[in-house]
Amino acid sequence: MESLKSETKELQEEKDKKEEELLELQKEVNKTKSQLNIGQSELDLYLSNQKSETSRLVDMQRNLHKAQTTVKDRKNELERTAEKKYLN
């Protein structure tokens, strides 16, 4: 058994070294994944805000158009009323 241990000692040391390297690489991968997740969350938040603000803008534009149409219609109505009064 001792001879087997001595024969594989070099391989065991190499294996241990590679496992340590693997742990360091896994830590780096986990750190990078965390940063990616944070970045994705921030992007999702910005896109959500943009979508909300875009929707608000569309509603405001629609309301502006309605208001302009209402003002135009009332102006025309007032002009017709003024003409009728003038003609009578």
NORRA-V774525 format. One record per residue. RES is the residue in one letter. PSI is psi in whole degrees, -180 to 180 (NA if undefined). OMEGA is omega in radians with two decimals (none if undefined). D_LAST is the distance of its C-alpha to the last C-alpha in Angstrom with 2 decimals. Layout:
<<RES PSI OMEGA D_LAST> <RES PSI OMEGA D_LAST>>
//
This chain:
<<M -41 3.11 124.92> <E -38 -3.12 125.38> <S -36 3.10 125.83> <L -41 3.10 122.53> <K -44 -3.12 120.79> <S -33 3.12 122.29> <E -33 -3.08 121.39> <T 0 -3.11 117.76> <K -45 -3.13 117.38> <E -43 3.12 115.93> <L -39 3.12 113.48> <Q -41 3.12 112.51> <E -42 3.11 111.85> <E -41 3.11 109.73> <K -46 3.13 107.83> <D -42 3.13 107.25> <K -44 -3.14 106.00> <K -36 3.11 103.60> <E -39 3.07 102.29> <E -43 3.10 101.59> <E -41 3.13 99.73> <L -42 3.10 97.77> <L -43 3.12 96.80> <E -42 3.12 95.53> <L -39 3.12 93.54> <Q -38 3.07 92.07> <K -44 -3.14 91.05> <E -41 3.11 89.31> <V -46 3.13 87.55> <N -41 3.10 86.39> <K -44 -3.14 85.14> <T -41 3.10 83.23> <K -40 3.11 81.74> <S -45 3.12 80.60> <Q -40 3.11 78.92> <L -43 3.14 77.27> <N -40 3.10 75.99> <I -46 3.12 74.58> <G -41 3.14 72.89> <Q -40 3.11 71.46> <S -43 3.11 70.13> <E -43 3.12 68.46> <L -44 3.12 66.94> <D -41 3.12 65.66> <L -47 3.13 64.08> <Y -42 -3.14 62.39> <L -37 3.10 61.14> <S -45 3.10 59.82> <N -41 -3.14 57.94> <Q -44 -3.14 56.60> <K -43 3.13 55.42> <S -46 -3.13 53.73> <E -36 3.09 52.00> <T -41 3.11 50.95> <S -42 3.09 49.41> <R -41 3.13 47.55> <L -44 3.13 46.28> <V -43 3.11 45.03> <D -43 3.14 43.21> <M -40 3.11 41.65> <Q -41 3.12 40.54> <R -44 3.12 39.02> <N -38 3.09 37.18> <L -45 -3.14 35.98> <H -43 3.11 34.62> <K -44 -3.13 32.82> <A -42 3.12 31.35> <Q -41 3.12 30.23> <T -42 3.13 28.60> <T -44 3.12 26.85> <V -44 -3.14 25.59> <K -44 3.14 24.37> <D -43 -3.14 22.60> <R -36 3.10 20.92> <K -46 3.12 19.92> <N -40 3.13 18.34> <E -42 3.10 16.55> <L -39 3.12 15.28> <E -41 3.11 14.18> <R -41 3.13 12.27> <T -42 3.13 10.68> <A -39 3.13 9.93> <E -43 -3.13 8.52> <K -43 3.14 6.11> <K -38 -3.13 5.19> <Y -40 -3.12 5.53> <L -25 -3.12 3.81> <N NA none 0.00>>
//
